[in-house]
Amino acid sequence: MAKDPADCPKNARAAEGAVIELSHLLDATDDTVERCEVPDTPGSSTSLSQHIEALDLHIFELEILHDRGDQPLIEGRTEHAELTGQSGDTRGAAALYDRLARDCQELFGPYDVRTLDAFEGLARWNGAVRAN
């Protein structure tokens, strides 16, 4: 899944090996659905960056353990989009919410609360982009 093809696994067997190795490193169990811990200094860009970085890994873990529409994964992606916006990356937050909203619409339909919440987040962060 790397951008540079040279960094990608050479075949499916290599990709499988990487996932197995990662799951052993993570010691992944079904209990891995808690939210990430927030660093001690809320509001600082450093703590937000650290939290976003931890959340990236947490979402990756959840994607291994859960289906795309499972609630822990939806919540993790929502939290990721919010923290991205709070860190000052309003365009990034809008893009994350856009992807989440389209996925929710496909999975749950256009009138599901998860879909509507994601589109609301998209609209809010798009408004912040225009305001800047």
C-alpha positions in Angstrom: 0.0 0.0 0.0 3.0 2.3 -0.3 3.0 5.1 -2.9 6.3 3.9 -4.4 5.9 0.5 -6.1 9.4 -0.5 -5.0 8.2 -0.3 -1.3 5.2 -2.6 -1.9 5.2 -6.3 -1.3 6.3 -8.2 -4.4 3.4 -10.6 -4.4 0.4 -11.7 -2.3 2.4 -14.2 -0.3 4.8 -11.3 0.8 1.8 -9.2 1.7 0.3 -12.0 3.7 3.6 -12.4 5.6 3.7 -8.7 6.4 0.1 -8.7 7.7 0.8 -11.8 9.8 4.0 -10.3 11.2 2.2 -7.0 12.0 -0.6 -8.9 13.7 1.9 -10.7 15.9 3.6 -7.4 16.7 0.3 -5.9 17.7 -0.8 -9.0 19.5 -4.2 -8.2 18.0 -7.3 -9.4 19.8 -10.9 -8.6 19.6 -10.3 -6.4 22.7 -8.5 -3.8 20.5 -11.5 -1.6 20.1 -10.8 1.1 22.7 -10.1 4.6 21.7 -6.5 5.8 21.7 -5.2 7.5 24.7 -4.8 11.3 24.3 -1.4 12.7 25.2 -1.2 14.8 28.4 -1.1 18.3 26.8 -4.4 18.8 25.0 -4.5 21.5 22.4 -0.8 21.7 21.5 0.0 20.8 18.0 2.6 18.3 19.2 0.1 16.4 21.2 -2.4 16.4 18.4 0.2 15.2 15.9 1.2 12.4 18.3 -2.5 11.5 18.8 -3.1 11.5 15.1 -0.1 9.3 14.5 -1.3 6.9 17.2 -4.8 6.9 15.7 -3.4 6.1 12.3 -2.0 2.9 13.7 -5.1 2.2 15.7 -7.3 2.5 12.6 -4.9 0.2 10.7 -5.4 -2.4 13.5 -9.2 -1.9 13.4 -9.2 -2.4 9.6 -7.5 -5.8 10.1 -9.9 -6.9 12.8 -13.2 -5.5 11.6 -15.4 -5.0 8.6 -15.6 -1.5 7.0 -18.9 -0.8 8.6 -18.2 -1.9 12.1 -18.8 0.8 14.7 -15.2 0.9 16.2 -13.8 1.6 12.8 -16.3 4.3 12.0 -15.6 6.0 15.4 -11.9 5.8 14.8 -12.2 7.4 11.4 -14.5 10.1 12.7 -12.0 10.9 15.5 -9.2 10.9 13.0 -11.0 13.5 10.8 -11.9 15.7 13.8 -8.3 15.7 15.2 -6.9 16.4 11.7 -9.1 19.5 11.5 -8.3 20.6 15.1 -4.6 20.4 14.2 -5.2 23.1 11.6 -5.4 20.8 8.5 -9.0 21.8 7.5 -8.6 20.5 4.0 -7.4 17.1 5.3 -10.3 16.9 7.7 -12.7 17.7 4.9 -11.1 15.0 2.7 -11.3 12.4 5.5 -14.9 13.2 6.2 -15.7 13.1 2.5 -14.3 9.6 2.2 -16.0 8.5 5.4 -19.4 9.9 4.3 -19.2 8.2 0.9 -18.3 4.9 2.6 -21.1 5.2 5.1 -23.5 6.1 2.3 -22.5 3.0 0.4 -22.6 0.8 3.5 -25.7 2.1 5.3 -27.6 4.3 2.9 -28.0 8.0 2.5 -30.3 8.6 5.5 -28.4 6.6 8.1 -27.3 8.7 11.1 -23.6 7.7 10.5 -23.8 8.9 6.9 -25.5 12.1 7.9 -23.0 12.8 10.7 -20.1 12.3 8.3 -21.7 14.7 5.7 -22.2 17.2 8.5 -18.5 16.9 9.4 -17.6 17.4 5.8 -19.8 20.5 5.5 -18.4 21.9 8.7 -14.7 21.5 7.7 -15.4 22.7 4.1 -16.8 25.8 5.7 -13.6 26.2 7.7 -11.6 25.8 4.5 -13.6 28.6 2.8 -13.2 30.8 5.9 -9.4 30.7 5.7 
